[in-house]
């Protein structure tokens, strides 16, 4: 158990809908990262927050947004969902702001868009 | 270009065999970090090791060992006397500073799926 929690574990929704994925980092970790894992794209970095502020952006679509709250939990919002958004979404946390530290991953949220 | 290649998509070995997972990276940076992560069937990625670009010493942890060679830009991972519990997807990753944003970025390889057959 990495100490990172993600909810929900599974999510099934229809195209055009909006969903919110939630992540709580390990105790003491200030950075939260979001990744998308799909069969064709592999593991893609979406966005990083550090202590409430956006730190780095990867291949995140404009339909997607995230935030980190004062208690350090983070939410990833996915809107106008398309079939291609079906994937496993991981949250990871690390102790500092830098990407050179090891990351601890949550169990993931499997999103299915029908 | 910055990239991580794991040429072996799938490997199958019989229990107790040794197996090496290859990782080749590309970067012109002199400072970077390399990682290995394991993703078992349960899905959660697990951190295995981190190595910085200035430390080419090989590392051994139990049945796991890592061989870092800057000359060939490789960071290979060997499992000795493989066990069924080693069955997983293994990812190699590269972390370095993005000069445009000054933030660090992490690039994952495509992963190697290892099946250990009893």
Interface residues (C-beta under 8 A of the other chain):
Chain A: X2 X33 X42 X43 X44 X45 X48 X55 X56 X57 X58 X88 X90 X92 X98 X99 X100 X101 X102 X103 X104 X105 X106 X107 X108
Chain B: X33 X35 X37 X42 X43 X44 X45 X46 X47 X50 X52 X91 X95 X98 X101 X103 X104 X105 X106 X107 X108 X109 X110 X111
